[in-house]
Amino acid sequence: MNVAAAASSQIEGFAVEEGIGKSMRIARVQVPPEMVESEDASGNRRVRNGFFSKSLDKIVGQRLKEYVTSTGTAVFPHIEPIYYVDPTEPGGNYEGVYAFEVRPTIALPDLGGHEIKVPEPDVGGDFYAKLIADLPSKMPEWKDSDAACASGDRLMLVSQSPSGNSEPMPYWLQEGRDPHLHELFVGARVGESRTIPESGIAVRIVKIEKPQVAELNLEFIQKIEPECKSLEQFEESFRKMHASHMQQMITKVMMRRCEDLLDRTAEPFELPQFELTGELLNWRQSMAKRGGRDFLANVGERGLAEVMQRIESGMRRRMLIQEYVLVNRLLPDEAEIDAYLDAMSVQYEDPKLFKQRFKADKQSMDQVRSQVSMSKFCDLVIDRARNVAETMSFAQLEKMIERIDAGEAIDLPPSANPEQG
């Protein structure tokens, strides 16, 4: 038996009581003096160094585990030592006081009375004919040029800032992509410098490349699909690939909308303060690694409030989804995991070897379980809510994906978007 286990067996006083807020709990542990004190050479008794750190923390962790198992209490893993209390009388017990948080009761909404929009991109008419005809302009060959920059050119830029990246950076100068940069570079030549207004960083143009657009013929098509024998065969293959890609985009939109619907219709509940503080500290550390010198000086009070709002919003959504998954028993079984891996493995030369290696990686398997759960979550929300078709162009669908990837809300105009930034 290890030291912590031996000590734990001697402790009888363990009590849990309410703390500050609905989710906070206080754990008190009574520790007999003979476990804590040691006698020095002169006969004086004193607390053994380090007892109230590692040893007592292990004892409390074990007792708390026994407590939550016996009571069926769902808790967060973070246990915070608050303070230690010396005996109030000779021979009395020492006391360790810890705080932890229980998971709040989350009331899940009935989604039957709510609607959810399902994108239906319009790809009829000559949509695919135009898309295929435009492929050569999307995949040009590039040729060095001494001429001035024009729309459609690809530039190679080098930062002139002392702390900037000295490696050349490619930038495709496309009209409508970024009006400020488009206006800034059009007409410039190799060797000239421009200062980007938003950042104040000066960059020098070291190369200008002009697009050489190929003809849409079998030679061009075979650069994309070497096994293709005709334009008709390519068009059929392209339609299938694009349809699959479009379905993935729709799924991504629906994932977000299912989360939004659940978040919007669920009642408020108390969030775990220890967990929120931990996420804020993680964010602060990541910002420091990116070169931030001072926390408040960089973000300011308003920025700090916005960061906390994003952290709280993200945690609320995660807890809601976790509750929905658990209540509706949406955790994937082994058969569902295998089916998911089978679908992934078909693209590999040795599917069986791929699955073996993938299953040996715990992190990858955790990601798969999460993805399967989220897929089942999305399917159930869509099934329970009232589906409303939302006709849109494919360009509008692409814009929605861009907003999701940027962390923006997709059902609000950008100017009214609380998550932007």
Secondary structure, DSSP 4 states (H G I P E B T S, - for coil): --HHHHHHHH---EEEEE-SSSSEEEEEEEE-HHHHEEE-TTS-EEEPTTIIIIIHHHHHHHHHHHHHHHHT--EEEEEEEEEEE--SSTTPPEEEEEEEEEPPP-----GGG-EEEEEEEE--TTHHHHHHHTHHHHS-EEEE--SPP-TT-EEEEEE-STTS--S-EEEE--TTT-HHHHHHHTT--TT-EEE-TTT--EEEEEEEEEEEPPPSSHHHHHHH-TT--SHHHHHHHHHHHHHHHHHHHHHHHHHHHHHHHHHHHSPP-PPPHHHHHHHHHHHHHHHHHTT---HHHHHHHHHHHHHHHHHHHHHHHHHHHHHHHHHTT----HHHHHHHHHHHHTTSSSHHHHHHHHHT-HHHHHHHHHHHHHHHHHHHHHHHSEEEEEEEEHHHHHHHHHHHHTT--SSS-GGG-TT--
